[in-house]
Amino acid sequence: MFCLVALQITVHVMERALDFYVKLFLRVRAVLEAASAEARNLVYLWGLKTTDIDRLFK
């Protein structure tokens, strides 16, 4: 159970960092916009909310 909590926290920190880089670098944004459905599913399985993910793809 503790490992799951630690994993969730790590993933959320990674999401925040990714969001920051998307705002900072246009090339990162282009890569994320080109991401496949499989990539979106993987992020969903990590437990991120769709609102967090959709914010990255806008």
Secondary structure by P-SEA (a helix, b strand, c coil): caaaaaaaaaaaaaaaaaaaaaaccaaaaaaaaaccaaaaaaaaaacccaaaaaaaac
